[in-house]
Amino acid sequence: MKKTALLLTLFLLLFTSGCVGSNPQPLPDTTTAPLTTSTTVSHGFGPPEKGDIVSIDYTVTWQDTVYDTTLEELAEKSPHRELIESMHPNGFAPLTFTVDADLKSPEGALFSTAVKNMKTGDIISLTEPAETFGWTRKDELVQTQPRSFAVTLEETLSLERFQELFEKQPKNGMQISWYKHWNSTVSEVKSGNVHIVHNPIDGATYTGLGGTITIQTSPSTIKTTFNPELGKTFLTPDKRYLTYTDANSETVTADYNHPLAGKTIQIEITLKNITSTA
């Protein structure tokens, strides 16, 4: 059973979120980095002061490609549309924050500094190293992971392990989904053990995070093989960036660095609204 648990752990790591990663978010609330290069177009009233509540639209680009934005129309045109949408699960809307309320975070200080030089309707363009936001490339976030794993067609779990996994009492004939890509049947409950028979579809292909998963069966085993979509960045369920960069017959290379790590990026900010708290 220790071997079965290890295989299950490897499977979950490979096809859900990986091992070690960064903790990315869309540019949040509210940095104390200098503004390296900026241009401003002025239209309205302001500027806001410390404690004022402001709303902004922002767009982050590298080499004229959008990687994050609060503007849905720009997200839809980006080759990273799916990534951007996953970073805005509640929909696209201006970012609202309190000026100087979050100076400990780099993006918070940057936005607070920027808007204090703006009026309502102003558009400012900044050029910043990605390190400003903590997006530093780390070699340890590039990992080699197994491309395939195999399990036997029939397995036996202890009653305690079954209850831990499924939070229910086993019964003969009960249908369960353990390995996610096929159903399994409880065939026997006896002497504190639960015997399980897996029912995969040979040759079936399923969509997983960052690629597809192919099922191959033999008289005694099931082999699951991951076919990654190389070069495309995804956001994992635990909010980490993931890009598969290489694959061979046995392994895949997974990069958990922010896709802009090590690059110089452009940030366009539009000041939409100011609510004074004075």
N, C-alpha and C positions, 0 to 999 in steps of 0.2 A: 504493500500500500504506500510506502514512502516513495517508491519509484513512480507510482501513479500520481501522487500529489505533486512531485517535481515536474512531471510532464504537463500536468494541468497548469501549474504556475508558469512554465515557459510559454504555453499556448496563450494564456491570458496576457502575458507581457508582450508577446509578439503581435497579437492581433487586436489589442486594445490601445495601450498607452506606452509601452516600452518600459525601460528600467530607470534611467536617471534623466532628469530634464530640467529646463528652465521653468519659470513661472510667468508666462506671458499673459498680458491682458491688452485690450484696446487701450489707447492712451487715456488714463483715468482722470479722476477729479482734478486734482490740481497738481520748485526745483532750483537749484541755485546755479545753474550753468549759465555762462555768458552767452549773449546772442552774437554768434560769430559773423554772420552776414544777414542783412535784412533789407527789405524794401517794403514801403507802405503806400497804400492808396487810401486817402482820407475822405469821409463823406459826412459824418454826423456829429453827435454830441458826446461829451465825456471829458477826460478819461475816468475810469473807475478808480476808487481808492481802497485801501485795506479794509476788509470786512464787507465790501459790496458783493452782491451776488450777480454773476455774469453768466451769459450763455454764449457759447461759441460753436461754430462749425470748424472742423479741422480736416486736413488731408495730408497724409504722409506718403511721399513718393521717393523712388530711387530710379534714376535714369528714365524719368518720365512715366514710370509704371506705378500705379497706385497700390499700396500695401495695406493701408487702413484709412478710413474716412467715416465721417458722420453723414455723408451725402449719398443717399441710395443710388442716385443716377450715375455717380462716379463709380460706385462699387459694382454696379451691373456691367460696366464697360471694362472692368479690370480682369486680366487673366487670373487674378487671385480672388475672384468673386466669392467662391465658396468659403475660403479662409476668412475673408472680411465679414461675411454674413455670420459665420460661427463666432466671431468676436463681438457681435452685436445681437445676441439672442433675443433681446426684447424689442428689436426693430431699430431703425435709424432715426435719430433725433439729435438736436444740438446738445453739446456737453455743458452742463450747468455746474458751477463750483463757486466757492467763496474765495475772493482774492486774499492771498497770503495765509490761507487756512491750512495748507498742506505743504509747507516749505521743505519738509524732510524728504519728500519724494522728488526725484529730478524733474519729472514731467510736471508736477504741481508747481514747482518753483519757476520753471520755464514759462508756463502759461500765465502765471501771476505776473511775472516780470514783463511779458509781452503785452498783456492787455492794459497795463498801467501807462503804456505809451500809445494807446488807441482810443478812438471815439466810436460810438455806435455806427456800424456800417463799414468801418475800416477793414481793409484786407492787408495782412502783413505776411511776408514770405521770409522764412528763416532757413539757413543752412547750418546743420549741426552734425557732429559725429554721432553715430549710433550709440557710442559709449555714454553719451549724455543721459540716455535712458536706461543705462545698465545693460545694454545689449552688447556685451563683450564676448567674443568668440572663445570657447573653451574646448580644448582637444578632448577632454574626458566626456564631453557630451556627444561625441561621435562613436557609435558602438556597432559591433558586429553581432548579429543575432541569427539563430538558426532559421532557415527558410521552411523547414518541414518538421513535423513531429508525427509520431505513430502511436496508436493505442491498440490493444487487443479488442476483438469484436465482443468479448464477454469479460466482465470484471466483477469482482466481489468487494464490497465495502463493509466495514463494520457498521452496526446500527448507529453508533454514536456519530461516525463520520457522515453517514447519510443524513441524519437529522441536522448536523451542522451545515451541510451544503444546501439542503432543500427546505429546512425548517418545517418538516412535516413527518408524520409516521408513514413508513412504507407499507404498501399493500400489493399483493400479487396482481399483476396486470396493470399496475399504475404506469402512466406515461409521464416521462420526465425529459427535460432538455439539459444535459450536462455540458456537452462540448459545443453548444450553441448552434452548430450547423447540421444537426440531425436530432431526431427523437430517439429516445431509449425506453426500454420497457423493464420494469421490475418483474423478474421471472420467478423469484423465490425469496422468501424471508424465513430464515431458519437459524437457530442456535446463535443469535446475536449478529448474524451476517445478512447482507442484502446482495443477492445476485442480480446483475444488470446485463441485459442484452442490448447492444447498440443496433440501430436500424438506419444506416446511412444509405444515400443513393449514389451508387458508383458513377463517377464522371460528373457529378453535380458541381456547379460553380456558384459561389456566393460572393457578394460584395462585402469587403471588410474595410477597415480604416486604412486608406492609402493604397488599395489594390484589391485583387480578387483572391479567393481561396478555392482551390480545387480539391475534390475528394476522390481518392482511389482506394478501392477495397481489394483484399485478397481473402482466401478462405479463413484466415485467422486474424488479420490486422486491418486497420484503417490508417491510411496515410493522408495527411493534410498538408498541402503545399501552398505557400503564399507567393503571389505574383505581384510585386510592387509596381506602382506607378511612379517611375523615377523622376526626380526633379520638381515635384509638386509638393507644396507645403500644406500640412493639415494641422488642425487644432485637436489635440487629444481630449478625451472626456475629462481628464484632470487638468485641463487648461495649459498644456505644454505644446510648443511647436514641434512638428515632426516632419522631416523631409527624408525620403528614401533616396540615397544618392548612388547606390551600386548594388548589384546582385549577381550571384553565380549559382551553380547548381545546388549548393549546400547552404549558403548564407546570404543575408542582406545587410547592407550598411545603413544604419539609421542615424540621422543627424538631428539632435534635439536643440541645437543652437537657434536663436532667433534668426529668421531669414535675412535680416538686415545687419546682423552682427558684423562689425569690422568695416562697415560702409559709411559713407557720408550721405546724409539724407536731407530732403527738403520737406518743410512743414509749412503749409499755408493755413492761416488762421483768419476767420472772419468773426468780428465781434457783433453778435446779433442783438444783445439786450443787456442793459445794466439796471439793477435794482439797488438803489442806495439804502443802506441800513442806518444812515446818520439821522 
